[in-house]
Amino acid sequence: MTSIHVRSGLRVLSCAVAAMSAVSMTIPAAAQTDFQGKTIRFVIASTPSGPTDMAARVFAPHVAAHIPGKPNIVFENRPGAVGVIAANYISNLAKPDGLTVGVLLGMVTSGLMRLDGVQYQPSKLRMVGAISATQVLLARKDLALKTPSDLLKPGKPLVLASLGTGSTTDAANRLFLDMIGAKYQYVMGYPGQAETILALSRNEANIANASHTTYLTRRDSIRQEGLYDAFLQRGELKSDGTFKRNAQLPEYPTMVEVIEQLKPEALKSADFAAYRSVVGSMAVHYSFVLPPATAIETVETLRKAMSDALNDPATHTSVQEMLKSDYDFVSGSDGEAIVQDLEKDYNADPRIGLRLKEIMSVN
């Protein structure tokens, strides 16, 4: 059962995923695009300081160092409509010359649903590479949650900080809470995940979402503040259709484990089919993409640069020092295969779209 407040102011993974961090792509030097003396603009689908912005600014310099000609890079934030504005721009307005790279979040589900304002098709965007992600559910300490079953009898009414209509991460949280039968309210109107996390400190809400990288980066300060901490994780969908705990968060149960414990019958529901689709899309959650009409040699040049950079042990070391966490890289070709699988599964099971549109309050 839910009530809404507005704040002012599948089968998804292909076999290729098992080897997603595999081999760097090799293309003839003559076929590569030379970027010497040029500037590549990374268009980020979020506000500054959010997890998508962080992904762009952390990984892009490493990628640029492996691009032929070592171009300059600049960043531009185009937040809005939970990533749709930036995705539309890359798909329809950006020149397909390799000099504009979109850094998108959660673009698959919004695109498959054809939400209002969506003017792109996920499978048409050319994937350079992606960073997989999972999410954690943060909970304030004054909820007195000791075990997952306490979500059904919290110390205070549950209030979820929400990005609002069109947010797939919010959809997954709400599908989970609905499946276990938890009562909650949700407060909409926050522009980004950084603001929903801040809402916990301000006691405007008592549960919120965070990417696992954001959480791991801030974990020490979160625990020092002592107002809230991670409670559960979304988990990761494997190629055999089961869910696993993220290797960096082994102590936190997945939401699916909780469903199996509290409401196992929900595993056959439309809610769970929709949940699987959303969580599956997290395999390519932070997507580096090019416009659909980009020349194949340019696509392959940037794919190779990203693969070489993110499979480099030095990059892993640098990122771990900066973010206090590691990352899972998906190559551009594997990423496109994942998106195509998600699209097939979505079209094959009409319950997914119907339930997501309902839970996300869209027509």
N, C-alpha and C positions, 0 to 999 in steps of 0.2 A: 504494500500500500504506500502510495507516495502523495506528497503535496508539493506544489511548486511555488517558489518565491522568486521574484526578479530583483536583482541587486542593481540599484542605480549606479550614477557617476560613471564435413568438408574434407574434405580431403583436399588439402591445399598445397602441401609442400611436395614438389617433385623429387625424384631420386637425386637430382643435381644438387639439392640443398645439402646433402650429406657431405658433398665436396665443395661447398660454397667458398671455402677459403683456399681453394686449391691453386691451380696453376695460373701463372700470369699469362695473358694472351700474347701471342707472338704474331706480328704482322710485318710484311716487308718494309724496309726503311723507305723505299720509294713511294709507298702508299700512305705514309704518315703525313699529317698536316703539320706544317711548321708554324709555331706561334711566336717566333722571335720578334721582339719589338711591339707586341700586341698586349692588350689588357683583357683579361677574362673577368666578367662581372658575375658574382654569385648572388642570385636573387633568393632571399631567405623568406620562407612562408611563416614568419612569426615575429613577434616583438623582440627587441634586443634583450639579452640575458636569459631567454627561455632555452629549453633543451635543443630545439632545432637550430636556433642561433648559435648555440655552443657547438653543436656538431659541425656546422658550416665553418666557423672560425677556427676550430681545432684541426679539422682534417684538410681543408682547402690548401693551406700552405704546403703541406706534405705532398699533396697531389701536384700542385703547381711546380714543385721542384723536379718532378719526373716528366713534365710535359716538354716535348721538343721545343727549344727556343726559350724555355724558362720565362714565360710571360709574367707580367705584373698581374696582381689580382686586387679587386675591390669588392666590397660587400654592400648590398642594398636590401633593406628590410621592407617587405611588402606583406604585412600581416592583414588578416581580415577573413571572415567567413570560414574560420578553422582551416586555413590553408588553401581555400578554393581560389581566392584572388590571385595568388602567386601561380597556382597551377594553370589557371585560365591564361595568364599573361605568357607563360612559357609556351603553352600550346598554340596560342593564336596571334600573339603580337611580337614576341621576341624573334629576332632574325636567326635563321637556322645556320649560322656561320661558325658555331662552336665558341663564340665569345660571350654567350649568356648561358649560364648553367643554373637551373632551378634546384634549390634545396628544399624539398617538400616533406611534409609530414602527413601520415595517414591518408595519402591521396587515393588509395585503392578503393576503400569502401565508399567514400563520398562520390567518386567517379562512377562506380558500378550502380549506385542508387540513383544517379542523375538528379541529385538534389537541386533545388531552385538555385539558379545562378551558375551551375556547373556547365562549363563549355569545353570540356576535354574528355577524352577516353583514355583511361590509364594504360591500356595495352598499346596505344599509339605513341605514347611518349617514349623516347629513346633513353634507356637506362644506362648511365655511366657506371653506377655502382650504388650500393646501399649499405646502411648500417642497421643491423637487427636491433630490436629493443624489446624489453618487457617493461612492465609497470608495477609499482608497488602501491598498495593502499595505505595511506598515512592516517593515523588515528590519534586524536588528542588523548592524553593520559587520563583526563577526568571522565572519560567514558568508562573507565574501569574494565577494559576488555582483557580478560586473562586467556580465554580460549576462543576459537572462532564461533562457537555456539553462543557466546555472550553477545554477538551481534543481534540476536533475537531478544535479548533482555539487557540492553546497555544501561549504564548509569544515568545517561541523559538521552533525550531523543536524538537520533542520528540526523545530522544535517550535512549534506554533500555539497562541497563547492564545485560549481559546474561552469564550463565554458559556454553552455547553452546549446541551442538547436544546431544540429549538424556535427557535433563532436562525437567521434567514434570511441574515443577513450572513455568519455562519460557514458556512452551507450553500454560498453562492456561492464562498467561498474554497476549500472542500474540493472542490467540483465542478471548479473550475479546476485544482487540483493533481492531482486524479484524471485529468482529461482529458489533461494533458501527461505523466502517468506519474511524477510526483514522489513520493518516499517521505517520509512525515512522521508525526509524533506530534501529538496535540493534548491540551492540558491544560484541563479543564473546571472550573467552579466560580467564575468571576469574575462579580460582580454587574452590572458595567457596562463600557462601553468605556473609561472613564477608568482602570479597574483593569487591563484587559488591556494598555493602553499602559504603565502603570506596571510591569507584569510584564517589559517589555523592559529597562527600567532596572535592574531587580533580577536580570536574567538568569534569570528563571524560564521564559522563552520567548524565541524569537529572531525570530518573525514574528507580526504582529498586525494587526488591522484598525483603520482610523480614518476617520471621515467627512472629506470634503475640507475642510469648514469648520473642523473641529477641527484638522486638520493645518496649514492655512494660518494659523490663529490662533497656533499654537504653533511654527511652522516656525523662527523665529529662535532660540528657546530650545532646540529639538530639535537644531539644527545646532551650537549652542554647546556643548551637552552632548557631542555627537559619538559617542554610542553606537549610534544607529540613525537611519534616515531613510526617506522614501518610496522605493519601488522600482518599483511598478506602480500603475495605477489600474484600477478596475472599468470605467470608461467609461459612456457614456450611449446608450441605445437610441433611435434616431430613428424617425420615422413610416414611413420606407421599409424598416425592418427591419434596417438596418445600425447599427454602433456607431461612435461618435466619441469623441475625447478631450475631456475637460472643458476649456473655454476658459481656465480659470485654472490648468490643469496641463498645458500643451501638451508639456512635456518628458518626460512619463512615458507609456510605451506602455500601451495597454489590454490586459487579459487576453486579449481576443479576438485581438488582433494576435499575441500570443505563441502562442495555440493554432493560428492559421493558419500560423505559422512552424514550430512543432515537431510538431504532430499535426493536420494539416488534416482528416483523416478523422473526427475527433471532432465536427466541425461538424454532422454528421448524426446524432449520438447522442442518446439520452435525456438524458444529462448536459447536453448543450448546450440542449435544449429546456427543461429545468428551470432552467438558468442564465439563459436569456433571460427567463423568467417572473419570476424573482427580481429581475433587474436592471431589467426594465420597471416593477416595482412601486416602484422607487426614484424614479420621477417624482413620486410622492406620498408620499415616505418620511416626512416630518414633516407629519402631517395634523392640522389643526384641525377638530374635528368636534363635532356636536351629537347628542343622542339622536334616534332614528328618528321619534318622534312630535312633534317640535318644529314649531310652526305655521309655515307657509310665509312669512308676513310677517316673523317673527323670523329665520328662516334668511336671507331676502333682505336684511334690515337688516344683519346681521352680515357677510354676504358683501360687500355694498357697502362697508362700513367697512374690511374687510380689503383689498379691491381698491384702494380709494382710498388707503389707507395705504401699501401695498407697491408701488404704481405711482408713488408720489410721489418725485421725485428727491431731496428732502430726506431721505427715509427711506433711500434707497440710500447717500447720503453718510454719514449717521449710522452705518449698519450697517457700511459699509466701514471707517470709522474705528475702530469697536469690535472687529470680527472680523478685520480685515485681509483680507477677502474679500467678494465680492458674492454675490448669491443669484438663483435663478430661481423666480419665483412662479407658481403654478398657481391659477387661479380656482376657486371652489367648483363651478361647473357643469362646467368642464373636468375637474376632479378626479374628479367622480362619473362622467363619461363614460369616463375612463381605467380606473377601477375596474371598470366594467361590461365594458369590452373585455377586461381581464385575466381576469375571471370566465368570459367566453365562451371564451377561448382555453384556459383551464385545463380547463374541462369538455369541450372538443372533443378534447383530446390527453391520454388517461389516463396516458401515460408520465410527464407532469410530476408529477402527484401521487404516483405510485408511487415515482419516483426521489427526490423530496424527502423523503418519509416514510422512505425507506431511509437517505439521507444524514444526516437529522436524528434518526435513531434513535427514530422514533415508530411506533406501530402504527396 
